[in-house]
């Protein structure tokens, strides 16, 4: 039996369990695992029910995504073997300053969510800004582009330059129809 442990933020445990335990049950069914969750500590224990190590890792990724602010529906993208989760620590750009972290998170989100929406629409990846991290879910090619766009924003590039970069990448990727809808 394979076992993994994970700690989720306290405000995300309820989301990981879901109404009437539906999110937890779906993760267990899709991955062949059993999840034990503590609403007091945020501790999650993932156990394989069919000795499938990939199921344990997938469940861990889905739960990590939920813990990083993704809705369960967006986190379910990770059930697809072609989708991956990447988490980028904002503090490597901002240092420990909470004020700077909030400013950079604001840049990533944009006015009324414009920047986040443009990144998601042009790459077909999902983006979540939560706590001191920015996380993304998508195929490897999508993640490469999102990572570069996020790093540009965190490095102080003008939003217009980032939008131009994303449009250029989208045009390039449209020539590869297997990666883009």
Secondary structure, 3 states (H helix, E strand, C coil): CCEEEEECCHHHHHHHHCHHHHHHHHHHHHHCEEEEECCCCCEEEEEECCCCHHHHHHHHHHHHHHHCCCCHHHHHHHHCCCCEEEEEECHHHHCCCHHHHHHHHHHHHCHHHHHHHHHHHHHCCEEEEECCEEEEEECHHHHHHHHHHHHHHHCCCCHHHHHHHHHHHHHHHHCCCCCCC
